[in-house]
Amino acid sequence: MSALLEVSANAFQLLAFRRGLVSLVAPVSGLYPAVTVLLARVVLSERMGRSQVVGLAIALAGLVLIAVG
């Protein structure tokens, strides 16, 4: 099952690189660790440290700035 998800993720990433702006797709795909942190918070009810919250906020702000500008 995980191999199927991995292949699907790679296929969608390749499709995004081909159809979208690389300047938007690359930073978004580079934030996969942030998704892991958020999933751990939602699914496992893990606590987020102050540095994790600040890091996620900065990453989100950076994505917004890239998308706008």
C-alpha positions in Angstrom: 0.0 0.0 0.0 2.8 2.4 0.9 4.6 1.7 -2.4 1.4 2.6 -4.3 1.1 5.9 -2.4 4.7 6.7 -3.0 4.4 6.0 -6.8 1.3 8.1 -6.9 2.9 11.0 -5.0 5.9 11.0 -7.4 3.6 10.9 -10.4 1.6 13.8 -9.2 4.7 15.8 -8.4 6.0 15.2 -11.9 2.7 16.3 -13.3 2.8 19.4 -11.2 6.3 20.2 -12.4 5.2 19.8 -16.0 2.0 21.8 -15.8 2.7 24.3 -13.0 5.2 27.0 -12.3 8.4 25.4 -10.9 8.8 28.5 -8.7 5.6 27.4 -6.9 5.8 23.6 -7.1 9.3 23.2 -5.8 8.7 25.1 -2.5 5.4 23.4 -1.9 6.9 19.9 -2.5 9.8 20.8 -0.3 7.5 21.3 2.7 6.6 17.6 3.0 8.1 17.5 6.6 5.6 20.2 7.6 2.8 17.8 6.5 4.3 15.1 8.7 4.3 17.4 11.7 0.7 18.4 11.0 -0.4 14.8 10.6 1.3 13.9 13.9 -0.6 16.7 15.6 -4.0 15.7 14.1 -3.8 11.9 14.0 -1.6 11.1 17.0 -2.5 14.2 19.1 1.2 15.0 19.6 2.1 18.4 21.0 3.9 20.9 18.9 6.8 22.8 20.3 7.2 26.5 20.0 9.9 26.2 17.4 7.7 23.9 15.3 4.8 26.3 15.4 7.1 29.2 14.4 8.7 27.2 11.7 5.3 26.2 10.2 4.2 29.9 10.3 7.3 31.1 8.6 7.0 28.4 5.9 3.3 29.3 5.3 4.2 33.0 5.1 6.9 32.2 2.6 4.5 30.2 0.4 2.1 33.1 0.5 4.8 35.6 -0.5 5.9 33.3 -3.4 2.4 32.9 -4.6 1.5 36.6 -4.4 4.7 37.9 -5.8 
